[in-house]
Amino acid sequence: MAASSSPIFTLAFLLLFMGSINAQLSTGFYSSSCPKLFSTVKSTVQSAISKETRMGASLLRLFFHDCFVNGCDGSILLDDTSSLRGEKNAVPNRNSARGFNVIDDVKSAVENVCPGVVSCADILAIAARDSVVTLGGPNWDVKLGRRDARTASQSAANNGIPPPTSNLNQLISTFSNVGLSTRDMVALAGAHTIGQARCTSFRARIYNETNIDPSFARTRQSNCPRTNGTGDNNLAPLDVQTSTVFDNNYHKNLLQNRGLLHSDQQLFNGGSTDSIVRTYSNNPSNFQSDFVAAMIKMGDIKPLTGSKGEIRKNCRRLN
């Protein structure tokens, strides 16, 4: 009796096991279905960054803003239609999220080598990693197997992405809501070692706040007038020292009260995260390893796998 029931038990266990595998991302997901994937993405991303260094930060930011809204599902890439109000025009993204054309170029290149195989969500994850590496940051194996959302949510983007006005408790809460720890948050904030911010994002800080280095504030004021509507789109580097190199200067700047955004300086302002910022400013390898771990963890937020979602032919629209 026991012997005859074991094959049924084995089959049930196997199905259960396959089901759990189905829901997991893996670094070798496309190894046989699209062996040229990584080299194809990398060359297109490197080409875009060589034309405009800032693009590396923009692509990395797209991945953040995708994952924080209903998971890493490529929803941020969808254009608005008569029946879909997407995330591109949400407050955190409008006039600031960029790099969509580069993702289009990567997708086209990938479709040429393996049509209909690789999701836009996975392309975004790989492009984010390649951007960090191209700008001198750490490398890691990207987990893959995500599928693309058939929906997007402007309201979820408005509510889920932390604004630059956030205080420390709000930041900790926003990251916690998507399963990321306070340490993950301080590590991921280190992405602000590259890229630029618009005057509208830091105007209140450079004119009204006291926990800011006076000479740093004056320098920023020279390119960001006090009056709303004047110079709103003028840019300033998030890391005043090396804005095109992925290093730990972002955390070093916080020790000097040179965080550009209010939310940046909140990480070093007498609160619970001060010690983590100090650690990263003194130990670049510690920062890099924690950043890698946090990026992998962020990439695991609610992916669509198996038969959920779709593999979009064009990242901007549903099939």
N, C-alpha and C positions, 0 to 999 in steps of 0.2 A: 504493500500500500504506500509506504513512504517512498519507495523507489519510483513508483508510477507518478507520484505527485511532484517529484523534483523537477521534471522538465517544465511543468506549468509554472512552478515557482521561479525557475531560472528565466523563463520567458518574461514573466511579470517584472522581475528584477531588471532584466535587460531593457525592457521598454521604459521602466522608471529611470534607469541610468541614461538611456538615450535622450529621454525628455529633459533631464537635468543638463546634459551636454548641450542640447539644443538651445538652452537659455543662456549659455555661457559664451563670452567673447574669448577669442584665442589669437595669439600672435601669428599663428600659421594659417589663418582662415583661408587666405587666397593663394597659398603656396602652389597648389596645382592648377587652380582655375584662372589665376592671373599672375604668373611668375614674374612679369616685368613691372608689376604695380609700383613697387617702391622706387625703382630707378626712374620711372616715368613721372611720378609725383615730384620727386626730388629735383629733377632737372627743370621742371616748370616753375617750381617755387623759387629755386635759386636764381633763375632768369628774372623773375619778377622782382626779387629783392635786390638784384644787381642794378636794376633800372631805378628802383626807389627803395632805399634801405628801410624806410618807415613801414613798408608793406609787411615785413616780418611781424611787427607788433600788431598790425591790423588783422592778420590771419589768425594769430594766437588769440586775439580778443574775440573774433568770430566764434571760435570753439567754446570759449567761456560762455558767451552770451547764448550759444545754442544749448549747451548742457544745463544751464541754470533755468531753462524754460521747458518743462515737461521732458527733461532728459536729453541725451545726446542723439538727436534724431534728424538733424538736417532741417528742422522746421524754420530756422532763421533765414534759410536761403530762398524760401518761397516768396514770389512776388504777389502783391495783392491782386485779387480778381473780384468780379461782381459778387461772388459767393464766398470769398475768403478774405478776411482782414488779417493780414500776416503780421510778422514781428518787426519788419524793416522800419515801419513808421511808429513803433512804440517809442516812448520818450528816451529810453537809454540808447536807442539805435538811430533815431532820426538825425540826419546830418552828421552822424559820427561813425556808425558801423560802415566799414568799407572793405574792399578786397573781393567783392562778389565776382567781378570780372576775372580775377585770377583763379577763383574756384571754377568758374566756367571753363577757363583755359585748361585747367588740370583735368576736369571731367572729360573734355573733348579728347585730350591726349590719352586718357585712360580708356575711353570708349574705342579709340583706334586700335589699341592692343588687345582689349578683351571686352567687347560690347555686351552691355546688359548684365554685367557681373558685379561691379563694385558700387556700393551705395555712396551717395553724396555725404552722408553722415560720417562714413569711414574716411572719405577723402579729406574732410575737414579735420579729422583727428590726426591723420598723417601729415597734412600741411602744417598744422600747429607744431608738431614735433620737429619737422624739417626747418621751420622758421627759427625755432630756438637754436637748433644745431648750427644753422647757417650764420647766426649772429654770435656764435662762440659759446653757446650754452651746452648743457649736458645732452647726451643721447639716451634713448630708451627704446625698448621694443613696444610698439603700439598694439594693444589688443583690438581685434577687429571682428566683424560679423554683425555689425549694426545694420538695420534696414531703415529706410526713409519714412518719415511720418507722412500721412495723408492729410494732416491738419496742421494749423499753426494758431497761436493765440496772442493777440496784441495785448490783451488784459493781463495774461500771465507774464508777459515780458515786462509790462509796466510794474508789476508787483514783485517779480522774482529776482530781478537784477538789482543789486545794491547800488543806489545813487551815490555820487561823490560827496553828498551832504551827510551820509550815514555816520552815526556815532559808533563807538566800539560795541556796545550791547546789540545794536541793530545789525552790525556786521556779523558778529558771532551767531546771532539768531538766523540770519539769512543763509549762512553757510551750513549751520546745523540742520536747517530745513531740508537740505539736499544731501545730508549724510556726511558732511565734511567737518572735521574737527577744527578747533581754534588754531592748532599748529598747522594744519593743512591751509587754513586761511592766510596765515602770516607768510607761509612759503609761497602760495599762489600769488599773493600781493606782490611778491618779488618780480612778477612779470612786468611790473611798472618800471623795471630797470631799462626797458626799451619803450619807444613810442612817444607820442605827444598828446597833449590835451588842449581842448579849446578854452579860450578865455572865459566863456560862460561857466565852465566847470570849476574854475579856481578864483574867479573875481572876488567873491565874498571872503575867501580866506586871505588873500593878499592885502585886502583893505581893512578888514574888520577883526582879524584874529591876532591874539597876542603871543601864542606859542609858535612864533615863526621868526626865523632869523631876519633881522631888519634889512641887511644888505641884500639878502635873497628876495625879500618882498619888494624892495625898490627895483631890483633888476626885472622882476616879473611885471611890475606896474608900468614899466616903460613900454611894454608891448600889449598891455591890457588895460585900457582906460576904465576909470571908475564908473562911467555912465553906461547903463544898460543900453544895448543897441549899437554901441560904438566899439568896433573891433571884436565883436562877439566870436568870430571864427578865427581870430589870430591864435597861433599855436605856440605852445611852450613845451620843452622836453620834460617828461615826468621824472627823469633822472638828469639833473643838471650837469653831471660830469661826463657820463658815457652813454648817451641815449641810443646809440646804435650797437652797443655791445652788451650781451647778456652776462652780467656779473652781479656782485653783491653790493654795488654802490647805492642801490635804492635803500637798503637797510642802513648803510652808513650815513646816508643823508638824513634819515629820520632822527638819528642821534644828534644831529646838528640843527634840528627843527627846520629842515629843508624839504619836508614833504610838500609836494605841490597841491595835492587835493586835501580837503578837510579829512576825508576818510583815510588817506595815507597817514597823516600825522597822528590820527587816533590810535594807531598801532603802537606808537611810542609817546605816551602822554600821561605817564604815571599809573597806567592800568595793568591788567593781568597779562598783557602780551609784551610788555617791555623786555622781559628776560629773553624771550624768543628772538626779538629783533636784535638784541645785543649779541646773542649766540651767532646769528647769521652774519652780522656785520664783522665779527671776529673770525668766523670760520666758513669760508666760501664753500668748502666741500660738504659741510653739514647742510648748508642751504641748498646746494644742488641736489643732494640725495633726497632731501625732504620735498623739494620741488617736483622731482621725478615721481616720487611715491604719490604725491597729491594729484599730479596730472593723470596718472594711471587710475587713481581712485575716482577722480572727477569724470573720466571717460566711461566709468562703469555706471553712471547715474541713469537709471531707467532706460536702457537701450531696447529698441524693438528688435526682436530676433525671431528666428524660425519662420513662421508664415505671417507674422504681423508686418504691417506697413508694406513697402514695395521698394524696388530698386529703380529710382527715377532715371529716365533717359536724359532729362534736362533738369538740373538742380533747381531751377526757378519755378518749375510747374509740375503738377501731378501728371502721371502717365494718362 
